[in-house]
Amino acid sequence: MTRQVQLLIFFALVAYLTLFHALGDLPYLGSDEPRYARIGEEMATSGDFVTPTLEGRPWMEKPPLLFWVEALSFRVLSPSELSARLPVVLFGLFGAIAAAFFARFLGGERVGLITFLALLTNFLYVVYSRAASTDLLFATTLSVALMCGFLTSRTPARIWPAATGLFLGLAVLAKGPVALVLFGGVFLVYFGVIQKKYWNRLQMLLGTGVFLLTAIPWFLLVWIENGHNFVMTFWVNHHLARFVTDLHHHRQPIWFYVPVLLAGLFPWSCFLGSAVTRIWRERRELREVRNQGLLFLWVWACIPLVFFSLSSSKLPGYILPAVPPLVLLVALEWERYLSGNLSTYLPMRRQLVCTGILGVVFAAALAFGFYFRYAAPWVGVACAVPILVSGIWGQHEFRKRRSVSLFTVLVSGMTLTFALLHSLAAPVLADFHSTRGLCVLARPHISSAEPLVLYRIFHHTARYYADFRTTSSSLNSPDELSEYVCRAHQEKYLILTSEHGWNELSELFGAELVRREGNFYLLELDSPAVPCSPEEGTYNEHERSSELEP
């Protein structure tokens, strides 16, 4: 077997285990995945690719790119967690390949290979590549647009400005006008520092024309169909207000993304130290042609970091556009070390020590986290083992001066960690963060007229997996439950609740437990057990709690 075949098998194995392995096993998590999947399903059913809908009503908080690719996937494969996530994973794989080719242009073939492997073995990129949400699509399309924009400034080929316009348009269709802000900010700063403008008039016209043809038609059509509602919902509420206010309750400190990047890029974040040192030492020479690629990567990484740090609304996935350039900078540092540059030995030793320390912290967090949060310590320990083993083994390879083996060990350790997380942690996470199992059990016994009652919890996965046959909001007290029973009389009620709700309803109304999964309880409650009229003995929480005290 030739070395090229061995490399191809290794790269394919890393990509499969990190991105594709057990992709459909994990149910939808959080609020975005089930909601976006439902929108994609409705789009696939209706054939209306202009106005996204949720439960038949226009839903215009996000642009349509994710819903388009989900709808196409659902039509080909039928709706499922696998078919919802597959398009996003393919975008993630494409983004890694594109970054590898760009890295090859900047630093050679080995830099490209390092970039590909490092992108597919860090937490931020892998987690969001496997989530049916907009963040990875936006990061990939914007990153490719930025790479093509840089290549436009270096080569006269017309394909690069056309590709820049195409992917910038797709980035706008993935997340909105923030793509233009970040793209423009990167090149304004970059061209400002080097004090040159490398795009000629023809390139700008071509790129602009392709961008307009890609992005504008949907905005025109959806505005024509929805008018004022589109303007207020999309532009004002979910873009302007999201940046300048805490309307959506995602406020975090200004330094929020620093620990997110340090932890999310593990283990490669530890090797950014030498990259920072290098850019500081060579700061007076950044305008030279040989250093302009390095300057561009730093500008590309810093603009999203600064922009989203200043935003009033912060979520970890927002910082994804900064991940590819940071990984490229790490790849350039590894290339210097693998080339035998003696000046890299001491910084590499220090960074490996930091990697080992952070690896121990990660391993302990996995072990104790699964123990205290999920009562499954063996899962955390099993997933932590590859991190610890690769750290110890990597130190050995470093002392033996086997640099290629050292890099391979780190990649292999992270790949095995992800494979174990996908296989072992997914069932545990499903029980504690998704209601799929209980809703599937309840679904034959509920209807629009007799919905699943959400008590003291509101979970988007419950809405989705119950086919939206639930109460539209949660009932948050026994009084509210009594009032609901008065309005919607049934012989029996199926109730989805938490441990607190189960304890409360079983003690007060004699609710019976049907099944428990993780944090969620499915209860059955007889109608006569609940007082119907507030005037005829509706439960008073304060009085009843005092009666129960010994």
C-alpha positions as CSV (number, residue, x, y, z in Angstrom):
1,M,0.0,0.0,0.0
2,T,1.5,3.3,-1.1
3,R,1.9,6.3,1.3
4,Q,-0.7,8.3,-0.6
5,V,-3.3,5.5,-0.2
6,Q,-2.5,5.3,3.5
7,L,-2.9,9.1,3.9
8,L,-6.2,8.9,2.0
9,I,-7.5,6.2,4.3
10,F,-6.4,8.1,7.4
11,F,-8.0,11.3,6.3
12,A,-11.3,9.6,5.3
13,L,-11.4,7.8,8.7
14,V,-10.9,11.0,10.6
15,A,-13.6,12.7,8.6
16,Y,-16.0,9.8,9.0
17,L,-15.5,9.4,12.8
18,T,-15.7,13.1,13.6
19,L,-18.4,14.2,11.2
20,F,-20.5,11.3,10.0
21,H,-20.4,8.6,12.6
22,A,-23.8,8.0,14.4
23,L,-25.0,11.3,12.9
24,G,-28.7,10.4,13.1
25,D,-28.6,8.6,16.4
26,L,-28.9,11.7,18.6
27,P,-32.4,13.3,18.7
28,Y,-32.8,17.0,18.1
29,L,-31.5,19.1,20.9
30,G,-32.2,22.6,22.1
31,S,-34.7,25.0,20.5
32,D,-33.2,25.6,17.1
33,E,-32.8,22.0,15.7
34,P,-36.4,20.9,16.1
35,R,-37.8,24.2,15.0
36,Y,-35.6,24.5,11.9
37,A,-36.3,20.9,11.0
38,R,-40.1,21.5,11.1
39,I,-39.7,24.6,8.9
40,G,-37.7,22.5,6.4
41,E,-40.4,19.8,6.5
42,E,-43.1,22.3,5.8
43,M,-41.1,23.8,3.0
44,A,-40.5,20.3,1.4
45,T,-44.3,19.6,1.7
46,S,-45.6,22.9,0.4
47,G,-43.0,23.5,-2.3
48,D,-42.9,27.2,-1.2
49,F,-39.2,28.1,-1.2
50,V,-39.9,31.8,-0.6
51,T,-41.7,32.2,2.7
52,P,-40.6,29.8,5.4
53,T,-43.4,28.7,7.7
54,L,-43.7,27.1,11.1
55,E,-47.1,25.5,11.8
56,G,-48.4,27.1,8.7
57,R,-47.5,30.6,9.7
58,P,-44.7,32.8,8.2
59,W,-41.5,32.5,10.1
60,M,-38.9,35.1,9.0
61,E,-36.4,35.3,11.8
62,K,-33.6,33.7,9.6
63,P,-32.8,33.6,5.8
64,P,-33.7,30.4,4.0
65,L,-30.5,28.7,3.1
66,L,-30.7,26.1,5.8
67,F,-34.4,25.4,5.2
68,W,-33.7,25.1,1.4
69,V,-31.0,22.4,1.9
70,E,-33.0,20.6,4.6
71,A,-36.1,20.6,2.4
72,L,-34.2,19.1,-0.5
73,S,-32.7,16.5,1.8
74,F,-36.1,15.6,3.2
75,R,-37.5,15.2,-0.3
76,V,-34.7,12.8,-1.2
77,L,-34.3,10.9,2.1
78,S,-37.5,11.6,4.0
79,P,-37.5,13.6,7.3
80,S,-35.2,12.4,10.0
81,E,-32.4,13.7,12.2
82,L,-29.9,12.2,9.7
83,S,-31.4,14.0,6.7
84,A,-31.7,17.3,8.6
85,R,-28.1,17.2,9.7
86,L,-26.5,15.7,6.5
87,P,-26.5,19.0,4.5
88,V,-24.8,20.8,7.3
89,V,-22.2,18.1,7.7
90,L,-21.5,18.3,4.0
91,F,-21.0,22.0,4.3
92,G,-18.6,21.4,7.1
93,L,-16.6,18.9,5.1
94,F,-16.6,21.3,2.1
95,G,-15.4,24.1,4.4
96,A,-12.5,22.0,5.7
97,I,-11.5,21.0,2.1
98,A,-11.7,24.6,1.0
99,A,-9.6,25.8,3.9
100,A,-7.0,23.1,3.1
101,F,-6.7,24.3,-0.4
102,F,-6.3,27.9,0.7
103,A,-3.7,26.8,3.3
104,R,-1.9,25.0,0.5
105,F,-1.8,28.3,-1.5
106,L,-0.4,30.1,1.5
107,G,2.1,27.6,2.8
108,G,2.4,24.5,0.8
109,E,0.8,21.0,0.6
110,R,1.6,19.9,4.2
111,V,0.0,23.1,5.6
112,G,-3.1,22.2,3.8
113,L,-3.2,18.7,5.2
114,I,-2.6,19.9,8.7
115,T,-5.4,22.5,8.3
116,F,-7.9,19.8,7.2
117,L,-7.1,17.5,10.1
118,A,-7.0,20.3,12.7
119,L,-10.4,21.7,11.6
120,L,-12.0,18.3,11.9
121,T,-10.6,17.6,15.4
122,N,-11.6,20.7,17.4
123,F,-14.8,20.9,19.4
124,L,-16.3,24.1,18.0
125,Y,-16.1,23.0,14.3
126,V,-17.2,19.4,14.9
127,V,-20.1,20.2,17.2
128,Y,-21.6,22.8,14.9
129,S,-21.0,20.7,11.8
130,R,-23.2,18.1,13.3
131,A,-26.0,20.4,14.3
132,A,-29.0,21.3,12.1
133,S,-28.6,25.1,12.6
134,T,-27.5,28.1,10.6
135,D,-24.1,28.8,12.3
136,L,-21.9,26.4,10.4
137,L,-23.5,27.2,7.0
138,F,-22.8,30.9,7.6
139,A,-19.2,30.3,8.8
140,T,-18.4,28.1,5.8
141,T,-19.9,30.3,3.1
142,L,-18.4,33.5,4.6
143,S,-15.0,31.8,5.0
144,V,-15.0,30.6,1.4
145,A,-16.0,34.1,0.3
146,L,-13.1,35.6,2.2
147,M,-10.6,33.1,0.8
148,C,-11.8,33.7,-2.7
149,G,-11.6,37.5,-2.1
150,F,-8.0,37.1,-1.1
151,L,-7.2,35.0,-4.1
152,T,-8.9,37.7,-6.3
153,S,-6.3,40.1,-5.1
154,R,-3.5,37.8,-6.0
155,T,-4.5,36.3,-9.4
156,P,-6.2,37.7,-12.5
157,A,-8.4,34.6,-13.0
158,R,-12.1,35.6,-13.2
159,I,-13.3,32.6,-11.3
160,W,-12.2,34.0,-8.0
161,P,-14.3,37.3,-8.0
162,A,-17.3,35.3,-9.3
163,A,-16.8,32.7,-6.5
164,T,-16.5,35.6,-4.0
165,G,-19.8,37.0,-5.1
166,L,-21.5,33.6,-5.1
167,F,-20.4,32.6,-1.6
168,L,-20.9,36.0,-0.1
169,G,-24.5,35.9,-1.4
170,L,-24.9,32.4,0.1
171,A,-23.5,33.7,3.4
172,V,-26.2,36.5,3.4
173,L,-28.8,33.8,2.7
174,A,-27.4,31.7,5.5
175,K,-27.4,34.4,8.3
176,G,-28.3,37.8,6.9
177,P,-26.6,41.1,6.4
178,V,-24.0,40.5,9.1
179,A,-22.0,38.7,6.3
180,L,-21.5,42.0,4.5
181,V,-20.4,43.7,7.7
182,L,-17.8,41.0,8.4
183,F,-16.6,40.6,4.8
184,G,-16.3,44.4,4.3
185,G,-14.6,44.9,7.7
186,V,-11.9,42.3,7.0
187,F,-11.0,43.7,3.6
188,L,-11.2,47.3,4.7
189,V,-8.8,46.7,7.5
190,Y,-6.5,44.4,5.4
191,F,-6.3,46.8,2.5
192,G,-5.9,49.7,4.9
193,V,-2.9,48.2,6.6
194,I,-1.1,47.2,3.4
195,Q,-2.2,50.6,1.9
196,K,-3.1,49.0,-1.5
197,K,-6.3,48.0,-3.2
198,Y,-5.7,44.8,-5.2
199,W,-9.2,44.4,-6.8
200,N,-9.6,46.1,-10.2
201,R,-12.8,47.5,-11.6
202,L,-13.7,44.4,-13.6
203,Q,-13.2,42.1,-10.6
204,M,-15.4,44.3,-8.4
205,L,-18.2,44.5,-11.1
206,L,-18.1,40.7,-11.6
207,G,-18.2,39.9,-7.9
208,T,-20.9,42.4,-7.2
209,G,-23.0,41.2,-10.1
210,V,-22.8,37.5,-9.0
211,F,-23.6,38.6,-5.4
212,L,-26.7,40.5,-6.4
213,L,-27.9,37.6,-8.6
214,T,-27.4,35.2,-5.7
215,A,-28.8,37.1,-2.7
216,I,-31.3,39.7,-3.9
217,P,-34.0,37.6,-5.6
218,W,-35.1,36.0,-2.3
219,F,-35.2,39.3,-0.4
220,L,-37.3,40.9,-3.1
221,L,-39.8,37.9,-3.3
222,V,-40.2,37.5,0.4
223,W,-40.7,41.3,0.9
224,I,-43.3,41.3,-1.9
225,E,-45.2,38.4,-0.2
226,N,-44.9,39.6,3.4
227,G,-44.2,43.3,3.3
228,H,-44.1,45.1,6.7
229,N,-44.0,41.8,8.7
230,F,-40.8,40.8,7.0
231,V,-39.2,44.2,7.6
232,M,-40.1,44.3,11.3
233,T,-39.4,40.6,12.0
234,F,-36.2,40.0,10.0
235,W,-34.5,43.4,9.8
236,V,-35.5,45.1,13.0
237,N,-36.2,42.4,15.6
238,H,-33.7,39.7,14.6
239,H,-30.8,41.7,13.3
240,L,-30.7,45.3,14.5
241,A,-32.2,44.5,17.9
242,R,-30.1,41.4,18.3
243,F,-26.9,43.4,18.1
244,V,-27.7,46.5,20.1
245,T,-30.1,45.1,22.7
246,D,-30.5,42.1,25.0
247,L,-34.0,41.4,23.6
248,H,-33.2,37.7,23.0
249,H,-31.6,37.2,26.5
250,H,-28.1,36.1,25.3
251,R,-26.1,38.7,27.2
252,Q,-22.5,37.7,28.1
253,P,-19.4,39.6,29.2
254,I,-17.3,41.2,26.5
255,W,-14.5,38.6,27.1
256,F,-16.9,35.7,26.5
257,Y,-15.4,34.5,23.3
258,V,-11.8,34.2,24.6
259,P,-12.5,31.1,26.8
260,V,-15.0,29.9,24.1
261,L,-12.1,29.8,21.6
262,L,-9.5,28.5,24.0
263,A,-11.8,25.5,25.0
264,G,-13.5,25.1,21.6
265,L,-10.3,24.9,19.6
266,F,-8.7,22.4,22.0
267,P,-6.0,21.0,21.5
268,W,-5.0,23.4,18.8
269,S,-5.7,26.6,20.7
270,C,-2.6,25.9,22.8
271,F,-0.4,26.3,19.7
272,L,-1.6,29.9,19.0
273,G,1.0,31.2,21.5
274,S,3.9,31.0,19.0
275,A,1.7,32.5,16.3
276,V,0.9,35.5,18.5
277,T,4.6,35.9,19.3
278,R,5.6,35.6,15.6
279,I,3.1,38.3,14.4
280,W,4.4,40.7,17.1
281,R,8.0,40.2,16.2
282,E,7.3,40.6,12.5
283,R,4.8,43.5,12.9
284,R,7.0,46.0,11.0
285,E,7.3,43.7,8.0
286,L,3.6,42.8,7.6
287,R,3.2,44.9,4.5
288,E,5.7,42.9,2.6
289,V,4.2,40.5,0.1
290,R,5.6,37.4,1.9
291,N,3.8,38.3,5.1
292,Q,0.5,39.5,3.6
293,G,-1.1,36.1,3.9
294,L,-0.3,36.0,7.6
295,L,-1.7,39.5,8.0
296,F,-4.9,38.5,6.3
297,L,-5.4,35.5,8.5
298,W,-5.0,37.6,11.7
299,V,-7.4,40.3,10.4
300,W,-9.9,37.6,9.4
301,A,-9.7,36.1,12.9
302,C,-9.9,39.4,14.8
303,I,-12.8,41.1,13.0
304,P,-15.5,38.5,13.9
305,L,-14.0,38.3,17.4
306,V,-14.2,42.1,17.9
307,F,-17.6,42.4,16.2
308,F,-19.4,39.7,18.2
309,S,-17.7,40.7,21.4
310,L,-19.2,44.1,21.1
311,S,-22.7,42.7,20.4
312,S,-25.2,42.6,23.2
313,S,-26.3,39.1,22.2
314,K,-23.7,36.4,22.4
315,L,-23.8,32.6,21.7
316,P,-20.9,30.3,21.2
317,G,-21.8,29.5,17.5
318,Y,-21.5,33.2,16.5
319,I,-17.7,33.0,16.7
320,L,-17.4,30.2,14.1
321,P,-16.1,32.5,11.3
322,A,-13.0,33.1,13.3
323,V,-12.2,29.3,13.6
324,P,-10.8,28.6,10.1
325,P,-8.2,31.5,10.2
326,L,-7.0,30.5,13.7
327,V,-6.6,26.9,12.6
328,L,-4.7,28.1,9.5
329,L,-2.3,30.0,11.8
330,V,-1.8,26.9,13.9
331,A,-1.1,24.9,10.8
332,L,1.6,27.4,9.7
333,E,3.3,27.0,13.1
334,W,3.2,23.2,12.9
335,E,4.7,23.4,9.4
336,R,7.7,25.3,10.8
337,Y,8.1,22.7,13.6
338,L,7.7,19.7,11.2
339,S,10.3,21.3,8.9
340,G,12.9,21.0,11.6
341,N,13.2,24.7,12.4
342,L,15.3,24.7,15.6
343,S,13.8,28.0,16.9
344,T,10.4,26.2,17.2
345,Y,11.6,23.6,19.6
346,L,11.3,25.5,22.9
347,P,7.9,27.2,22.1
348,M,6.6,23.8,21.0
349,R,7.7,22.2,24.3
350,R,5.9,24.9,26.3
351,Q,2.8,24.6,24.2
352,L,2.7,20.9,24.7
353,V,2.9,21.4,28.4
354,C,-0.1,23.7,28.2
355,T,-1.9,21.1,26.0
356,G,-1.3,18.5,28.6
357,I,-2.6,20.7,31.5
358,L,-5.7,21.7,29.5
359,G,-6.1,18.0,28.5
360,V,-6.2,17.0,32.1
361,V,-8.8,19.7,32.8
362,F,-10.9,18.5,29.9
363,A,-10.7,14.9,31.0
364,A,-11.7,15.8,34.5
365,A,-14.5,17.9,33.3
366,L,-15.8,15.0,31.2
367,A,-15.5,12.5,34.0
368,F,-17.0,14.7,36.8
369,G,-19.5,16.3,34.4
370,F,-21.1,13.0,33.4
371,Y,-21.0,11.9,37.0
372,F,-22.7,14.9,38.6
373,R,-24.9,15.9,35.7
374,Y,-26.0,12.6,34.2
375,A,-25.0,10.0,36.9
376,A,-23.0,8.2,34.1
377,P,-19.3,8.6,35.2
378,W,-18.1,5.7,33.0
379,V,-19.2,7.6,29.9
380,G,-17.1,10.6,30.9
381,V,-14.1,8.5,31.8
382,A,-14.3,6.5,28.6
383,C,-14.4,9.7,26.5
384,A,-11.6,11.2,28.5
385,V,-9.2,8.3,28.1
386,P,-8.1,9.1,24.5
387,I,-7.3,12.7,25.5
388,L,-5.1,11.6,28.4
389,V,-3.4,8.8,26.4
390,S,-2.7,11.1,23.5
391,G,-1.2,13.7,25.8
392,I,1.2,11.2,27.5
393,W,2.1,9.5,24.2
394,G,2.6,12.9,22.6
395,Q,5.1,13.9,25.2
396,H,7.0,10.7,24.5
397,E,7.0,11.4,20.7
398,F,8.2,14.9,21.3
399,R,11.2,13.8,23.4
400,K,12.1,11.3,20.7
401,R,11.9,14.2,18.2
402,R,9.3,12.3,16.1
403,S,7.4,15.4,15.0
404,V,5.1,13.8,12.5
405,S,4.2,11.0,15.0
406,L,3.4,13.7,17.6
407,F,0.9,15.4,15.3
408,T,-0.6,12.1,14.3
409,V,-1.1,11.1,18.0
410,L,-2.9,14.4,18.8
411,V,-5.2,14.0,15.8
412,S,-5.9,10.4,16.6
413,G,-6.7,11.1,20.2
414,M,-9.2,13.8,19.3
415,T,-10.7,11.6,16.6
416,L,-11.3,8.7,19.1
417,T,-12.7,11.1,21.6
418,F,-15.3,12.3,19.2
419,A,-16.1,8.8,18.1
420,L,-16.7,7.8,21.7
421,L,-18.8,10.9,22.4
422,H,-21.0,10.2,19.4
423,S,-21.4,6.5,20.4
424,L,-21.5,6.6,24.2
425,A,-22.6,10.1,25.2
426,A,-25.4,10.4,22.6
427,P,-27.9,8.1,24.5
428,V,-27.2,9.9,27.8
429,L,-27.6,13.4,26.2
430,A,-30.8,12.2,24.5
431,D,-32.4,11.2,27.8
432,F,-31.5,14.5,29.5
433,H,-31.9,17.0,26.7
434,S,-34.5,15.7,24.4
435,T,-38.1,14.4,24.9
436,R,-38.2,12.2,21.9
437,G,-38.7,8.9,23.7
438,L,-41.5,10.1,25.9
439,C,-43.3,12.0,23.1
440,V,-43.1,9.0,20.8
441,L,-44.8,7.0,23.6
442,A,-47.5,9.6,24.1
443,R,-48.1,10.4,20.4
444,P,-50.8,7.7,19.8
445,H,-52.8,8.9,22.7
446,I,-52.8,12.7,22.0
447,S,-54.5,14.9,19.4
448,S,-55.1,18.5,18.7
449,A,-58.2,18.3,20.8
450,E,-56.5,16.4,23.6
451,P,-52.9,17.6,23.6
452,L,-49.9,16.7,25.6
453,V,-49.8,19.0,28.6
454,L,-46.5,20.8,29.3
455,Y,-46.2,21.4,33.0
456,R,-43.5,23.6,34.5
457,I,-41.4,23.1,31.4
458,F,-41.5,24.3,27.8
459,H,-39.3,22.2,25.4
460,H,-39.1,22.7,21.7
461,T,-38.2,19.0,21.2
462,A,-41.5,18.2,22.9
463,R,-43.4,20.4,20.5
464,Y,-41.6,18.7,17.5
465,Y,-41.8,15.1,18.6
466,A,-45.4,15.4,19.7
467,D,-46.2,16.8,16.2
468,F,-47.1,20.1,17.8
469,R,-50.0,18.5,19.6
470,T,-49.1,20.0,22.9
471,T,-50.3,23.0,24.9
472,S,-48.9,26.1,23.2
473,S,-47.1,27.1,26.4
474,S,-46.3,25.5,29.8
475,L,-48.7,25.5,32.8
476,N,-46.6,26.7,35.7
477,S,-48.7,26.1,38.8
478,P,-51.4,23.8,40.0
479,D,-53.8,26.7,39.7
480,E,-53.0,27.0,36.0
481,L,-53.5,23.3,35.6
482,S,-56.9,23.4,37.3
483,E,-57.9,26.3,35.1
484,Y,-56.8,24.4,32.0
485,V,-58.8,21.3,33.1
486,C,-61.9,23.6,33.5
487,R,-61.5,24.9,30.0
488,A,-60.5,21.6,28.2
489,H,-62.3,18.7,29.9
490,Q,-60.9,15.2,29.2
491,E,-61.2,11.9,31.0
492,K,-57.4,11.6,31.3
493,Y,-54.5,14.0,30.7
494,L,-51.0,13.1,29.6
495,I,-48.5,15.5,31.2
496,L,-44.8,16.1,30.4
497,T,-43.0,17.6,33.3
498,S,-39.8,17.7,35.3
499,E,-39.0,16.0,38.6
500,H,-40.4,18.9,40.6
501,G,-43.6,18.8,38.6
502,W,-43.9,15.0,39.1
503,N,-43.4,15.3,42.9
504,E,-46.0,18.1,43.0
505,L,-48.7,16.5,40.9
506,S,-48.3,13.1,42.4
507,E,-48.7,14.4,45.9
508,L,-51.5,16.9,45.2
509,F,-53.6,15.2,42.5
510,G,-52.4,11.6,42.5
511,A,-50.8,11.7,39.1
512,E,-49.3,8.4,38.0
513,L,-45.9,8.0,36.4
514,V,-46.0,6.5,33.0
515,R,-42.3,6.6,32.3
516,R,-39.2,8.6,33.2
517,E,-36.3,9.4,30.9
518,G,-33.5,11.5,32.3
519,N,-34.9,14.9,33.4
520,F,-38.3,14.3,31.9
521,Y,-41.4,12.6,33.4
522,L,-44.5,11.5,31.5
523,L,-47.5,11.4,33.8
524,E,-51.2,10.4,33.5
525,L,-53.8,12.3,35.4
526,D,-57.5,11.6,35.9
527,S,-59.8,14.6,35.3
528,P,-61.8,14.1,38.5
529,A,-58.6,14.4,40.6
530,V,-58.2,18.1,39.6
531,P,-60.6,20.7,41.0
532,C,-62.5,22.2,38.1
533,S,-63.5,25.6,39.4
534,P,-61.3,28.0,41.3
535,E,-64.3,28.9,43.4
536,E,-64.8,25.3,44.3
537,G,-61.6,24.5,46.0
538,T,-58.8,25.4,43.5
539,Y,-55.5,24.5,45.1
540,N,-53.7,27.5,46.7
541,E,-49.9,26.9,46.7
542,H,-49.1,28.9,49.8
543,E,-51.9,27.4,51.9
544,R,-51.3,23.9,50.8
545,S,-47.5,24.0,51.4
546,S,-48.1,25.3,54.9
547,E,-50.5,22.4,55.6
548,L,-47.9,19.9,54.5
549,E,-45.2,21.2,56.9
550,P,-44.7,19.0,59.9
